[in-house]
Amino acid sequence: MRDYQTNQIKVCNSLDGLICFCENKTKSYYVYNPLTGENVVVPQCGIKSSGSLGCWLGFSGKSNEYKLLKFVFNTSVDAFILTLGTNSWRSIALTPRDIDLNSSYAPFVNGALHWVNTTRGYGPIGCDSEVIFSFDFEEEKFGQVPAPADYYLTVGADCEFGKRYSANGVGVLGGCLSLCYGLHFKGGYELWVMNEYGIKESWTKFFVIPFKVGASCYQPIRFMGNGEILVLRHNRTVFSYDPNKRRIRHSKFYGNVKQRYSITPHVPSFVKVLK
């Protein structure tokens, strides 16, 4: 595996110690274990499109296989899946309409990737609703995970549910799906955790981060060993928050760091790329 500068690649995601990344110049995708040095070049999709919208690594526990989910854009967004170690991409039916893939982080929980997306028509009285989209690597199909009660986004002054702000992020905290979103009327960002996957009533509010609600998206990254939570703010700032002391500590980066960046949690392992 050749050495890359940070501006030569884009990390898509990390799973089980394996990193999926894209080489910016060639637009080629790789799955790589930096601990063992093993890597696999992902076959080209072979679909004519206006461009790739992202590629994520996932795992099917039943078949014990790693798979890649890729989005491409033509006149609409289409999704394709590849079993790692094969050369054939398969089309995925019923890709969600209006899916927004701007978020660089799609947490993998319970065998599925997750994104928060705004989709028209799901909310009450004509409002837009923020729904959590999922993609199950076992079933190879899209679905939805219920958000906490009253989780809606206003689209106008007449929307009586317009108390919540659209900037939000999903993550994995303690092995559970998490959600962070802002509240206009409380002046902060609430962090919720889904203790039992797929059960709407299991959402539990952990705490409120006392930041002024604005156009920033707060992305929960992971629990730290000292009890703090690492959070990415609007792809520009990283800080840790202590919910007990209600204290925020900002992180500092050294070297050539871009103004906007993404963070991918990574835990090293000796997992083989090809099983």
C-alpha positions in Angstrom: 0.0 0.0 0.0 1.5 3.3 -1.1 1.8 6.3 1.3 -0.8 9.0 0.9 -0.9 12.6 1.9 -4.0 13.6 3.8 -5.2 15.8 0.9 -4.9 12.8 -1.6 -7.7 10.6 0.0 -11.1 10.9 1.5 -12.0 8.5 4.3 -15.5 7.2 3.8 -15.9 5.2 7.0 -14.3 2.7 9.4 -15.7 -0.6 10.6 -14.1 -3.4 12.6 -10.7 -1.8 12.1 -11.0 -1.6 8.4 -11.0 1.7 6.6 -12.9 2.5 3.3 -11.4 5.4 1.5 -11.4 7.1 -1.9 -8.3 8.2 -3.8 -9.2 11.8 -4.9 -7.2 11.7 -8.2 -8.4 8.4 -9.6 -11.7 8.2 -7.8 -10.8 4.6 -6.9 -12.1 3.1 -3.6 -10.1 0.9 -1.3 -10.7 -1.2 1.9 -7.6 -1.1 4.0 -6.4 -2.5 7.4 -3.7 0.0 8.5 -2.6 -2.4 11.3 -1.9 -5.4 9.0 -1.3 -3.5 5.8 -3.8 -5.7 3.9 -5.9 -3.8 1.3 -8.3 -4.5 -1.5 -9.0 -2.3 -4.5 -12.8 -2.0 -5.0 -13.9 -2.8 -8.5 -15.4 0.1 -10.5 -19.2 0.3 -10.5 -19.4 0.5 -14.3 -22.5 2.6 -14.2 -22.6 5.8 -16.2 -23.4 8.7 -13.9 -22.7 12.3 -13.1 -20.6 11.3 -10.2 -20.3 9.3 -7.0 -22.1 10.6 -3.9 -20.2 8.3 -1.5 -19.4 4.8 -0.6 -19.7 3.0 2.8 -18.5 -0.3 4.2 -20.9 -2.5 6.1 -21.1 -6.1 7.4 -23.7 -8.9 7.1 -23.5 -11.0 10.3 -25.6 -13.9 8.8 -23.4 -14.4 5.7 -20.2 -13.2 7.5 -19.4 -10.9 4.6 -18.3 -7.3 4.2 -20.2 -5.3 1.7 -20.0 -1.8 0.1 -22.9 0.5 -0.5 -22.4 3.2 -3.1 -24.6 6.1 -4.2 -24.4 7.6 -7.7 -26.3 10.5 -9.3 -27.9 10.5 -12.7 -31.3 12.2 -12.9 -31.9 10.8 -9.5 -29.9 9.1 -6.7 -29.3 5.4 -7.3 -27.7 2.9 -4.9 -25.6 -0.2 -5.6 -24.1 -2.9 -3.4 -21.0 -5.1 -3.7 -20.0 -8.1 -1.7 -16.3 -7.6 -1.0 -14.2 -10.1 -2.9 -16.6 -10.2 -5.8 -16.7 -8.0 -9.0 -20.5 -7.6 -9.4 -22.4 -4.5 -8.2 -26.1 -5.0 -7.7 -28.8 -2.4 -8.0 -30.8 -1.6 -4.8 -34.5 -1.1 -5.4 -36.5 1.7 -3.7 -33.7 4.1 -2.9 -35.3 6.8 -0.7 -36.4 9.9 -2.6 -34.7 13.2 -1.6 -32.0 11.4 0.3 -29.4 13.9 1.4 -25.9 12.5 1.6 -24.1 15.7 2.7 -23.3 14.1 6.1 -19.9 12.4 5.8 -20.6 10.2 8.8 -23.1 7.3 8.6 -22.9 5.4 11.8 -23.1 1.6 11.6 -25.5 0.2 14.3 -27.4 -3.1 14.4 -26.1 -4.2 11.0 -27.2 -1.0 9.3 -25.9 2.4 8.2 -27.9 5.5 9.2 -28.4 9.0 7.9 -30.7 11.9 9.0 -32.4 13.3 6.0 -35.2 15.8 5.3 -38.0 14.2 3.3 -41.2 16.1 2.4 -44.6 14.8 3.4 -43.8 12.7 6.5 -44.5 15.3 9.2 -47.8 16.6 10.6 -49.9 19.3 9.0 -47.8 19.5 5.9 -44.5 20.0 7.7 -41.2 18.4 6.6 -40.1 15.6 8.9 -36.6 14.7 9.8 -36.5 10.9 9.5 -33.6 8.6 10.2 -32.9 6.5 7.1 -31.2 3.2 7.4 -29.7 0.6 5.1 -29.7 -3.0 6.4 -26.7 -5.0 5.0 -28.4 -8.4 5.7 -31.6 -7.6 3.9 -29.9 -5.2 1.4 -32.7 -2.7 1.6 -33.5 0.8 2.9 -35.7 1.4 5.9 -36.5 4.0 8.6 -35.8 4.2 12.3 -38.3 6.1 14.4 -37.0 9.4 15.9 -38.0 10.7 19.3 -41.5 12.0 19.7 -42.3 15.4 18.2 -39.1 15.4 16.2 -40.2 17.7 13.3 -38.7 20.5 11.2 -40.7 23.6 10.4 -41.1 24.7 6.8 -43.0 27.9 7.5 -44.6 30.2 10.1 -47.9 28.2 10.0 -46.2 25.1 11.2 -47.1 24.7 14.9 -44.4 22.1 15.4 -41.7 24.5 14.3 -39.9 24.5 17.7 -37.0 22.2 16.7 -34.1 23.1 14.5 -33.0 21.1 11.5 -29.2 21.0 12.2 -28.6 17.6 13.7 -26.4 14.5 13.5 -26.6 10.8 14.2 -23.8 8.8 15.8 -23.0 5.7 17.9 -22.6 6.1 21.7 -22.0 3.1 23.8 -23.0 0.8 20.9 -26.4 2.6 20.6 -27.8 4.9 17.9 -27.6 8.5 19.1 -29.2 11.7 17.8 -28.3 15.3 18.5 -30.5 18.2 17.5 -31.2 21.8 18.4 -34.2 23.4 20.2 -35.1 27.0 19.5 -37.2 27.5 22.6 -34.7 26.0 25.0 -31.5 27.4 23.6 -29.4 24.3 23.4 -28.8 20.9 21.6 -30.3 17.8 23.0 -28.5 14.5 22.8 -30.7 11.4 22.7 -29.7 7.7 22.8 -31.9 4.8 21.5 -31.3 2.1 24.1 -33.3 -0.6 22.3 -32.8 -0.4 18.6 -35.9 0.2 16.5 -38.1 0.9 19.6 -39.3 4.6 19.5 -40.1 4.6 23.2 -36.6 3.6 24.1 -35.1 7.0 23.1 -33.7 8.6 26.3 -32.5 12.2 26.6 -28.9 12.2 28.0 -28.4 16.0 28.3 -28.5 19.4 26.7 -25.3 21.0 25.3 -25.7 24.7 26.2 -24.8 26.2 22.9 -26.8 28.9 21.1 -29.0 27.2 18.4 -27.9 28.2 15.0 -26.9 26.7 11.6 -24.4 24.4 13.1 -24.7 20.6 13.0 -23.5 18.8 16.1 -22.3 15.3 15.4 -21.7 13.0 18.5 -18.6 10.9 17.8 -17.9 8.7 20.8 -17.8 8.3 24.6 -14.3 9.0 26.0 -12.7 7.0 28.8 -13.1 9.9 31.2 -16.9 10.1 30.8 -16.8 13.0 28.3 -18.4 12.8 24.8 -16.4 13.8 21.7 -18.5 16.1 19.4 -17.8 17.5 15.9 -19.4 20.9 15.3 -20.3 21.8 11.7 -17.2 20.0 10.4 -15.1 22.9 11.8 -14.6 22.4 15.5 -14.0 19.4 17.7 -14.8 19.5 21.4 -15.5 17.2 24.3 -18.4 17.7 26.7 -18.6 16.6 30.3 -22.3 16.1 31.1 -21.6 15.9 34.9 -19.6 19.1 35.2 -21.4 20.7 32.2 -17.9 21.7 30.9 -16.8 22.0 27.3 -13.1 21.5 26.3 -12.1 22.5 22.7 -9.5 20.3 20.9 -6.5 21.7 19.2 -5.0 20.5 15.9 -1.4 21.0 14.8 -0.1 21.0 11.2 -2.0 21.8 8.0 -5.6 21.3 8.9 -8.3 22.4 6.5 -11.1 24.8 7.6 -13.7 22.0 7.1 -13.0 18.4 7.9 -14.7 15.2 9.0 -14.0 12.7 11.8 -14.2 9.0 11.5 -14.0 6.9 14.7 -11.5 4.0 14.2 -10.5 1.1 16.5 -7.5 -0.9 15.2 -7.9 -4.7 14.8 -6.4 -7.7 13.1 -9.6 -8.4 11.1 -8.9 -9.7 7.6 -10.2 -7.6 4.7 -11.2 -10.7 2.8 -12.6 -13.5 5.0 
